[in-house]
Amino acid sequence: MVSKLKEFVKAYHQDIILGTAALLACLFSFGAGYLAAREQFKEPLRIEQSQESL
């Protein structure tokens, strides 16, 4: 079982690295987009004056 796994990794070494790099790039892009969108939908700060201060 382990020897078959080792052979598979040796045979597809470059494809595994490329797939892992693509997956990490996708996860990073998703995370960055999620953080940017979360900031965008916050309610803006409103400054109101009370009747007492006028």
BALOBA-1460 file (C-alpha; in Angstrom, 3 decimals):
// residues 54
<rec num="1" residu="m" x="0.000" y="0.000" z="0.000"/>
<rec num="2" residu="v" x="2.708" y="2.481" z="0.994"/>
<rec num="3" residu="s" x="4.925" y="1.436" z="-1.906"/>
<rec num="4" residu="k" x="2.090" y="2.088" z="-4.364"/>
<rec num="5" residu="l" x="1.619" y="5.544" z="-2.868"/>
<rec num="6" residu="k" x="5.340" y="6.273" z="-3.192"/>
<rec num="7" residu="e" x="5.296" y="5.184" z="-6.837"/>
<rec num="8" residu="f" x="2.257" y="7.373" z="-7.508"/>
<rec num="9" residu="v" x="3.938" y="10.406" z="-5.938"/>
<rec num="10" residu="k" x="7.134" y="9.794" z="-7.912"/>
<rec num="11" residu="a" x="5.199" y="9.448" z="-11.159"/>
<rec num="12" residu="y" x="3.057" y="12.548" z="-10.690"/>
<rec num="13" residu="h" x="5.393" y="14.746" z="-8.623"/>
<rec num="14" residu="q" x="5.149" y="17.849" z="-10.829"/>
<rec num="15" residu="d" x="1.385" y="17.541" z="-11.251"/>
<rec num="16" residu="i" x="0.909" y="17.270" z="-7.477"/>
<rec num="17" residu="i" x="3.000" y="20.399" z="-6.887"/>
<rec num="18" residu="l" x="1.154" y="22.320" z="-9.611"/>
<rec num="19" residu="g" x="-2.244" y="21.278" z="-8.249"/>
<rec num="20" residu="t" x="-1.249" y="22.216" z="-4.711"/>
<rec num="21" residu="a" x="0.010" y="25.624" z="-5.849"/>
<rec num="22" residu="a" x="-3.224" y="26.255" z="-7.778"/>
<rec num="23" residu="l" x="-5.316" y="25.252" z="-4.763"/>
<rec num="24" residu="l" x="-3.340" y="27.571" z="-2.472"/>
<rec num="25" residu="a" x="-3.705" y="30.446" z="-4.949"/>
<rec num="26" residu="c" x="-7.463" y="29.886" z="-5.081"/>
<rec num="27" residu="l" x="-7.757" y="29.809" z="-1.299"/>
<rec num="28" residu="f" x="-5.670" y="32.965" z="-0.954"/>
<rec num="29" residu="s" x="-7.778" y="34.781" z="-3.557"/>
<rec num="30" residu="f" x="-11.000" y="33.713" z="-1.886"/>
<rec num="31" residu="g" x="-9.766" y="34.858" z="1.516"/>
<rec num="32" residu="a" x="-8.615" y="38.233" z="0.207"/>
<rec num="33" residu="g" x="-11.923" y="38.781" z="-1.567"/>
<rec num="34" residu="y" x="-13.889" y="37.792" z="1.503"/>
<rec num="35" residu="l" x="-11.982" y="40.269" z="3.674"/>
<rec num="36" residu="a" x="-12.404" y="43.072" z="1.130"/>
<rec num="37" residu="a" x="-16.140" y="42.451" z="0.744"/>
<rec num="38" residu="r" x="-16.672" y="42.277" z="4.497"/>
<rec num="39" residu="e" x="-15.275" y="45.792" z="4.886"/>
<rec num="40" residu="q" x="-17.402" y="47.081" z="2.016"/>
<rec num="41" residu="f" x="-20.763" y="46.152" z="3.569"/>
<rec num="42" residu="k" x="-20.235" y="47.777" z="6.950"/>
<rec num="43" residu="e" x="-22.651" y="50.566" z="7.773"/>
<rec num="44" residu="p" x="-20.951" y="53.948" z="7.421"/>
<rec num="45" residu="l" x="-20.306" y="56.023" z="10.495"/>
<rec num="46" residu="r" x="-22.951" y="58.718" z="11.055"/>
<rec num="47" residu="i" x="-22.414" y="61.721" z="13.292"/>
<rec num="48" residu="e" x="-25.611" y="63.197" z="14.652"/>
<rec num="49" residu="q" x="-26.108" y="66.225" z="16.853"/>
<rec num="50" residu="s" x="-28.566" y="66.120" z="19.691"/>
<rec num="51" residu="q" x="-31.125" y="68.874" z="20.242"/>
<rec num="52" residu="e" x="-29.431" y="69.808" z="23.528"/>
<rec num="53" residu="s" x="-26.151" y="70.859" z="21.890"/>
<rec num="54" residu="l" x="-27.806" y="73.344" z="19.502"/>
